[in-house]
């Protein structure tokens, strides 16, 4: 009985780790796409290096919304 619980726990851990990696890849890819396609006049990386707090908040908000969308998609 104990080994079944360990196997189930490891399976759930692996599944959650896979979902986390997929969500990170999708989040970073979406931020790069938004940076290159929609915000052609603003370079997010350069503005972050300059210390622009507004751009940092904007980028983190994009990542937060993408994470919410991905998490709801993976639960469904």
C-alpha positions in Angstrom: 0.0 0.0 0.0 2.9 2.4 0.8 4.5 2.0 -2.6 1.3 2.9 -4.4 1.1 6.2 -2.6 4.7 7.0 -3.5 4.2 6.1 -7.1 1.0 8.3 -7.3 2.7 11.1 -5.6 5.7 11.0 -7.9 3.3 10.9 -10.9 1.5 13.9 -9.7 4.7 15.7 -9.0 6.0 14.9 -12.5 2.7 16.0 -14.1 2.7 19.3 -12.2 6.4 19.9 -13.1 5.6 19.4 -16.7 2.7 21.8 -16.6 4.9 24.4 -14.9 7.6 24.1 -17.6 4.9 24.3 -20.3 3.4 27.4 -18.7 6.8 29.1 -18.4 7.6 28.4 -22.0 4.3 29.8 -23.2 4.6 32.8 -20.9 8.0 33.8 -22.1 7.1 33.1 -25.7 4.0 35.3 -25.5 6.0 38.1 -23.9 8.6 37.9 -26.7 5.8 37.9 -29.3 4.1 40.9 -27.8 7.4 42.7 -27.5 8.3 42.1 -31.2 4.9 42.3 -32.9 2.7 44.7 -30.9 5.3 47.0 -29.3 7.6 47.7 -32.1 8.6 51.1 -30.8 9.3 50.0 -27.2 12.1 47.5 -26.4 11.1 45.9 -23.1 14.6 44.5 -22.4 16.3 47.9 -23.0 13.7 49.7 -20.9 14.2 47.2 -18.0 17.9 47.7 -18.1 17.3 51.5 -17.8 15.2 50.8 -14.7 11.8 51.7 -16.1 9.3 50.5 -13.5 6.3 51.0 -15.7 7.6 48.6 -18.3 8.5 46.1 -15.5 4.9 46.3 -14.2 3.5 45.9 -17.8 5.7 42.9 -18.5 4.8 41.2 -15.2 1.1 41.8 -15.8 1.4 40.2 -19.2 3.1 37.1 -17.7 0.4 37.0 -14.9 -2.5 37.0 -17.4 -0.8 34.4 -19.6 -0.2 32.2 -16.5 -3.9 32.5 -15.6 -5.0 31.6 -19.1 -2.6 28.6 -19.3 -3.6 27.4 -15.8 -7.3 27.4 -16.7 -6.5 25.7 -20.0 -4.5 22.9 -18.3 -7.1 22.3 -15.7 -9.9 21.8 -18.3 
